[in-house]
Amino acid sequence: MKKYTIWLLIMAFFISSCGSRSGAGADERVITVTIPPFAWFVEAIAGDDFRINVMLPAGADHHIWEPLPAQINSLSGSEAFIMNGLLGFEEAWMDRFLQVSPDMRILDLSSNIHLIEAGETQAGEEHHASSGENLEGFGHDVDSHEGENHEGAGQDADGHAGESHESEGNEGGNPEKESHAGHSHGGPDPHYWMSPLSARIMAEDIRNFLIELNPDSSAKYETNLALLNKKISEVDSLVREAMKTALNTTVMIYHPALAYMGRDYGFAQISFEDEGKSPSPARMKELIDLARGKNIKTIFIQAEYDLRNAQSLSKETGAGLIVINPMNRNWPEAVVEVAQAIGSRQ
């Protein structure tokens, strides 16, 4: 009987503890981000000031993903929403998101990025930053945008609704980039976060947004941004070092997620996804010939897409299959693994 009483007391203690934690959690401040990599940047700058709610689940394909009712309802506690601005599910579901949380402040991270338009052909050698320019010397782009009127940062839902995302002249890029219209919006390529040069701009926009949300912590956010920029610069240096050892700077990839990284660091991607669909037999033959002709050594694959065509290409050409994860929440890991794979394939 005594043992039974003791166990009841222990259970009562745990129940009361859980209840008190739940009550404290009700006061927490929440920011929702649409994709996992953005969470890394927000956490790095905000510290523990906010809980980060990530919409897109790990391993989901952002082209076809649709949020469950519970995921939509999770927005009801969010005071802010940080979005890519170019993803189909964001556009398709934004009205519903705003119904759940109409007072959310919205940051569109694409607003200050030098965007690559869908189907755009590019002259990669002219715009990449590998000719002695690094993030320390990138200040003419990074710093100049700091004084602009960031219409995409800190707006409420009404202010966001009329916003447009126009590219500021998209010269430069990589010569082998295939045109791609697989994104439902048919607009610019959304994978800008994979380039450290774009990441630096994203980080500054997030810092500015957080200061608007929480002005009392502005000094903290400034300090954390400086630390984050050092980390981004380290990743930038690792990418450059890896590219120095790459004898072949053309890669194949199923879904073309590396256009910005290729543009900024001087490598080319050839996508074998055909307007969002698996390649036809004629396209597969063309890709095999391309891979053999260019002596391509690397085929990047992402686990959320069909791997069979990539496996066939690898078998026919001898190119190695490398799994990458652009949606990795650990942003440095996602970027560095791409660079190291290109640098190590001789």
Secondary structure, DSSP 4 states (H G I P E B T S, - for coil): -HHHHHHHHHHHHHHHHHHHHHHHHTT--EEEESSHHHHHHHHHHHTTSSEEEE-SPTT--TTT----HHHHHGGGGEEEEEE-SS-HHHHHHHHHHHHH-TT-EEEETTTTS-PPPTT----HHHH-S-SS--GGG-HHHHTGGGGS--TTSSB-HHHHHT-----S------TTPPP---STT-SS---GGGSHHHHHHHHHHHHHHHHHH-GGGHHHHHHHHHHHHHHHHHHHHHHHHHHHT-S--EEEESS---HHHHHHHT-EEEE--BTTBPPPHHHHHHHHHHHHHTT--EEEE-TTS--HHHHHHHHHH-PEEEE--TT-SSHHHHHHHHHHHHHH--
